[in-house]
Each structure stands twice: as C-alpha cells, then as structure tokens.
Amino acid sequence: MVGVVPNAAYRHFADRDELLAAVCTAAMRELAARMAAGTGRVRGRYGDAAAARRRLRAIGRAYLEFAREEPGLFATAFALPHQHAYRAPDAGTGQHPLPLDQLRAVLDELADAGVFSRQRRAGIEYPIWSTVHGLAVLTGQGPLRELPDATRGHLEKLTSAFIGEALA
C-alpha cells in the first residue's frame, strides 16, 4: 500500500500484543456472528429436541466453515496474547455471545429437552469443542489439509454423528 508505513498501526495500539488482541477479538466476533446466523436459520422452538440437535449441528458447521473460509482469522482468533483474555461482548453492543457461550446455550437446550441428563451436562462443552476444533485444525493447516473436499465433508459428517451419538 502506498503511503502506509509498517509501524502505522502502533499509532492506535500500544504494542504488538494489543494489536493482536484487537484482531483476535474481531475474529472471534466474526466467528460468533456466523455461528449465530447458522443457529438463527434453524426452525423450531426452544426445548424441541430435534430443533436443538439441528442447532448444535449448525454451530459445528459454522465453526468448520469459518475455519475453512477464513484460515488466517481462525488461527488469529485463538492466538491470544497471555496478558489479554477473551471477554464477553459488552452488554447493549448488539454483539453475539462468544462461540463457547453459544455452544453452552445449545447444550443447555439439549439437556432441557431431555436429550441427555443434567448430570452429563457439566463441562461437556469442552470435549465437544475440542473435537470440532481439532478437526478444523487438522483439515485446515494440519496434516489433513490436502484432503479432497468430499473426504473433508465426510469427516465433518462423521464428527457430527460422533458427537450426536455421544450425547444420546
């Protein structure tokens, strides 16, 4: 770009970590918006088990699509400097809840719908998130990055089925 010096960003940010934290926040908000859009397209009232299962699949699908379509932003979303923390968006900003909060909400709905017991609910978001995130990393920048789209799609379906069966 003509007229932009490499250190121009530091007029707006104190240092590299502050700049990275801002980009991380923006990337996480974009991921959250895509996840919210995916679940927003699912028809069905709260507590309907079939609709809740579809919302869970929509969350996973949006997560994997974001990782595939925006690999740089996806990687940056999780490259948070140590002195910063993920924060929930400020109340009243109109921002979507963070991705993990959206996953928690649909898991709460699944428990409320009787898909699995309340005793199993506590902390189950972490193995589910780990499974989907692991697939995103392996097929994105990892050793499975060269897989054909059809094979990748098949793995995504297997992962979704695996999670669904684990919750049943």
C-alpha positions in Angstrom: 0.0 0.0 0.0 1.3 3.4 -1.0 1.7 5.8 1.9 1.4 3.4 4.8 4.5 2.7 6.8 4.9 -0.7 8.6 4.6 0.8 12.1 1.4 2.9 11.4 -0.7 0.5 13.4 1.2 1.5 16.5 -0.4 4.9 16.4 -3.5 3.1 17.5 -2.1 0.3 19.6 0.5 0.3 22.4 2.3 -2.7 21.2 2.1 -5.9 19.1 0.1 -7.8 21.8 -2.5 -5.1 22.0 -2.8 -5.1 18.2 -3.1 -9.0 18.2 -5.7 -8.8 20.9 -7.8 -6.4 18.8 -7.6 -8.7 15.8 -8.3 -11.7 17.9 -11.4 -10.0 19.3 -12.6 -9.1 15.8 -12.0 -12.6 14.5 -13.9 -14.1 17.5 -16.8 -11.8 16.9 -16.9 -12.8 13.2 -17.0 -16.4 14.2 -19.7 -15.7 16.8 -21.8 -13.9 14.2 -21.5 -16.8 11.7 -22.5 -19.3 14.4 -25.4 -17.1 15.5 -26.6 -16.8 11.8 -26.4 -20.6 11.4 -28.5 -21.3 14.5 -30.8 -18.5 13.6 -31.8 -20.3 10.4 -32.9 -23.4 12.3 -36.6 -23.6 12.8 -38.2 -25.0 15.9 -39.0 -23.8 19.4 -36.7 -23.8 22.4 -36.7 -27.2 24.0 -37.7 -29.2 20.9 -35.1 -32.0 20.9 -34.9 -32.2 17.1 -34.5 -28.4 16.7 -31.9 -28.4 19.4 -29.9 -31.1 17.6 -30.1 -29.1 14.4 -28.9 -26.0 16.2 -25.9 -28.0 17.6 -25.1 -29.2 14.0 -25.4 -25.6 12.8 -22.9 -24.4 15.3 -20.4 -27.0 14.3 -21.0 -26.4 10.6 -20.5 -22.7 11.0 -17.3 -23.2 13.1 -15.8 -25.5 10.5 -16.9 -23.3 7.6 -15.2 -20.3 9.2 -12.0 -22.3 9.7 -12.1 -23.3 6.1 -13.1 -20.0 4.6 -11.0 -17.7 6.8 -7.9 -19.7 7.9 -5.9 -16.6 8.9 -8.7 -15.2 11.0 -9.5 -18.6 12.5 -5.8 -19.0 13.6 -5.7 -15.5 14.9 -8.9 -15.9 16.9 -7.0 -18.4 19.0 -3.6 -16.6 19.1 -4.5 -14.5 22.1 -1.6 -12.9 23.9 -1.2 -14.0 27.5 -1.9 -10.7 29.2 -5.3 -10.4 27.5 -8.4 -12.6 28.0 -11.4 -13.5 25.9 -14.2 -11.3 27.2 -17.9 -11.5 26.7 -19.1 -8.6 24.5 -20.3 -5.6 26.4 -24.0 -5.5 27.2 -26.0 -3.5 24.8 -23.5 -3.6 22.0 -25.6 -5.9 19.8 -22.7 -8.3 19.6 -23.4 -12.0 19.5 -22.4 -14.2 22.5 -18.9 -15.7 22.2 -18.7 -19.0 20.4 -18.2 -21.0 23.6 -21.3 -19.4 25.1 -23.3 -20.2 22.1 -22.2 -23.9 22.4 -23.1 -23.8 26.1 -26.6 -22.4 25.3 -27.5 -25.1 22.8 -26.1 -27.8 25.2 -28.3 -26.4 27.9 -31.2 -26.6 25.5 -30.4 -30.2 24.7 -30.4 -31.0 28.4 -33.6 -29.2 28.9 -35.1 -31.1 26.0 -34.1 -34.4 27.7 -31.6 -35.4 25.1 -29.1 -36.1 27.9 -29.2 -35.8 31.6 -28.3 -32.6 33.6 -25.6 -34.7 35.3 -23.8 -35.2 32.0 -24.2 -31.5 31.0 -21.5 -30.1 33.3 -18.4 -29.4 31.3 -19.4 -31.4 28.2 -18.8 -28.3 26.0 -15.1 -28.9 26.3 -14.8 -32.3 24.7 -17.3 -31.3 22.0 -15.4 -28.0 21.3 -12.1 -29.9 21.3 -13.4 -32.5 18.8 -14.7 -29.8 16.3 -11.6 -27.6 16.8 -9.3 -30.5 16.3 -10.9 -31.4 13.0 -10.8 -27.7 12.0 -7.0 -27.5 12.7 -6.2 -30.9 11.2 -8.0 -30.2 8.0 -7.0 -26.5 7.9 -3.3 -26.1 8.4 -2.6 -29.6 9.7 -1.7 -32.9 8.2 -5.2 -33.4 6.6 -5.1 -30.1 4.8 -4.7 -31.8 1.4 -7.8 -33.9 1.6 -10.3 -33.6 -1.2 -13.4 -31.6 -0.3 -15.6 -34.7 -0.5 -13.4 -36.5 2.1 -13.3 -33.5 4.3 -17.1 -33.2 4.1 -17.4 -36.9 5.0 -15.1 -36.4 8.1 -17.3 -33.5 9.1 -20.4 -35.7 9.0 -18.7 -38.4 10.9 -17.6 -35.9 13.6 -21.2 -34.6 13.8 -22.6 -38.1 14.1 -19.9 -39.0 16.7 -20.9 -36.0 18.9 -24.6 -36.7 18.4 -24.2 -40.3 19.5 -22.1 -39.3 22.5 -24.9 -37.1 23.7 -27.6 -39.6 23.2 
